[in-house]
Amino acid sequence: MDLTASTLSGEWINQNGSTLQLHEQDGVISGSYCSRKGRAASGKEYPIVGMANGDVLAFSVDWRDAEANLESITSFSGRIERNADGIQAIHTIWVLVRRWENREQTQETGVWNAFLTNSDVFQRVE
């Protein structure tokens, strides 16, 4: 499936209830991410930037806003396809890099534990 603004742009939700608002134009992705899990403030939107090429895409979330800076960034790489029910899904892997070990931002991470990785599947919100 070739990505176009009509197939990628819109609202997406993952298995944790986190939402992704995507806008794609000429291969450039912008939008916002609202996490429902982890250290990010639940219900807050964080900006994303990225790129799309065919049916693959990559984008990053910068976990800072006007109120707080979590000093971390998550990079997602993924592929879009339709599932067995015909619903579009973006299958991703992600890597989060963080400065702080704890929520209070008093204990810095060592290089060996500064990175977390996992996967998410986002389905289009119809």
N, C-alpha and C positions, 0 to 999 in steps of 0.2 A: 504494500500500500504506500503510495507516495503522499507525504505530508503536504497539506496546503493549509491556508488560513482557515478554511471551512472545516477541516478535520482536526486541527490541533487547537485552535483558539476556542476558549470556553472554560467551563468549570469542571474540575476533576476532583475526586475524593478517593483516599486510600483506605486500607483495611483498618486503620486506627481512627478514622474520622477527620484526618487532616485534609485541608482543602488547598487546591492549587488553581489559581486563576491565570490562564495563559492567553497571551496575545502573540501571534506569529505573523510576521510580514517579511517577505523576501529572505527567509531563513533566520531572521533575528527574533529571539524570544524575549518578551518582557512580561511582567505580571507580578503576582504576589503569592505568598505561601502563608498559611495559617496552621500552625501545629497544634495538635491535641495531645502530644506526648513529649516527654523529655523536659529539658530545662527552659525551653522557650515559654514565654508568657502565653498561656492558653487564650485563644480568641484574638491575639494580636496578629496583624498582617506584616510580613517582612518582604522586602523587595527581592525579585529574582531577575537574573539576566542569563541569556544563553543563546544557543543556536540549534537549528534543525537542518538536517540534510537527508532527504529521502524519508525513510521510515525510522531514522535514528535521531536522537536529540540529546542535548546536554544542557543543564542549567545549574546555577549556584544560588544559594540563599545566604544572605549576609544577616546574621542574627544580631542586628543593632537597629535601634530606632531613636527617636528624639528623647525617649525617657531612659533607656538603658542600652548598654553594650555588653553582650555576652562573650565578646571576643572569640567568636567561633564562626566558621563558614562550613556549609554542607554543599558538596558537589554531587549532583545526580547525573547518571548516564542511563539512557533507556532506549527502548524500541516500542513503537506503537503497532498494535494489531487488533483484530476483532476476536473476541472470545467465542466459545461455542454457541452463546446466545445472540451473537451478532453485535454485542456491545463493544465499543472501542475501549481498549485498555493500554496503558503505558506501563510496561514492565521496566523497573529501574533497579540499579544498585547505587548505593550512595556511600560516600566517605565524609565523615565529619572531622574537622580538625579543631581542637579547642585549646585554649591557654590554661583554663582553670579546672582543677580536679573537683572542686566543690561549688555548690550553688552560691555560697557567700563570697566567692572569688578571693579567698585568702590563701589557698594552697595551689601553687602552680603545678601543672602536669609535667612529668618527665617526657622526654621524646618518645620513649617506649609506650606510653599510654596516652599520648595526645590525639590518637586517631581511633575512631570508631567506624565500623562498616556494617551494612545490613542491606536489605532489599525492601522495596515497596511496590505495590501494584495500584495504580490509579485508574479508576473507571470514570468515564464521562458521566456527568450529571445531566440527565435528559430534561 
